[in-house]
Amino acid sequence: MTHFVLVAGARLGAWAWDEVVPHLRAAGHGAHPLTLSGLAEKQGVPAGQQTHVRDIVDEIEGKELRDVVLVGHSYAGIPVGQAAERIGDRLARVVFVDSDVPVDGRSFVSAWPDGGETVKASIAGNGGFWPVAPAAHYAGQGLTDEQIARIVAGSTPHPGASLTEPAVMARPLGELPATYIHCLLDDAALGEDVALLLATGTRWRLVEMDTGHWPMFSRPRELARILLDAAGD
């Protein structure tokens, strides 16, 4: 049995995987959606990036999971990538869902055009949390009005420190077995870091989805199938 540990991106919690989990379990596998500290039902708790890495590692080790496919969406790719190298032989594969990837010494916002200054100012003005995005943020991403409303209603402010703290990597990410899911409606071009990993990582492969940045809402069945395929790689 494969165990899928599912971590959604900024402002989201375990609930974001509600339409994906049944497909994974119907195929006979374990599915473990995880809410990171400071979000959803854990909201209001200050949390840095390393807190989120520990959340993921603790979930896997605490439940004594093996043959783990560790899935990170958007922001969560950064703590997921760090956790993946820390769980040793428990890891079967890591899957990045249209996500950022960790680079040692760099934060989530450091690669942004302004170096993350706009996000940092927003965090400073909102009690240390990145505010919830408005419905307009999700336009053009293959989502219905109902799906957008669900995302907005379920979102919670994101712990700011997790976005500004640097990643800590002990070895090159390209050494891990990985699948990168690129959602074409979000951006037709791959980011530089991801493109380099796909070009040089001998155990990396690319899968494209003709949908937007939140495929767990827009294409949950298709996303589940891709995750199941990744488990067989």
C-alpha angles and dihedrals in degrees: 000000000000118000115214114203106196123200121180127209135259118331093006134105140197089292090074089076096053094114094044100047097067092057092052093047092045087059089058100258136121117255120195114180109194132205113210122225114281096024138098109335089004094051124143095036114122109238136174128203094267088053087060092047089053091048089059097043091047091051091054098041095039092055091040091233121179133180087040124184102198113204125196125182124200110317090008091069087077098058091033091056091051093046091049093065092045099056095063118195092001087081119092096169142335119226121200112202107205085312145146115256125220119258116189110258095009129107131216092260100037093089094051115113094255094038090256095295093134092051092045090052091049091050092048091051094049105053096271096310132107106237125242114269121244123245091260089067090070098050118123094022100109094261128135121232088253092053092048091050090051093051093048093046093049098043123104131191111279123236104257099211091063089062097048103039116095124249119249115214124178095192139010114294089221090072092068123087103252146168121204117204110204115198106208100202090060096054128338091211125070119234117256095249093050094045090053093049092050091049096048107024106093092199097047127101135181128228121183126209123195093224141079136278096286104056093158085072103030099039109011097154093049092046091051090052091052091049090051090050090050090054089059095053 
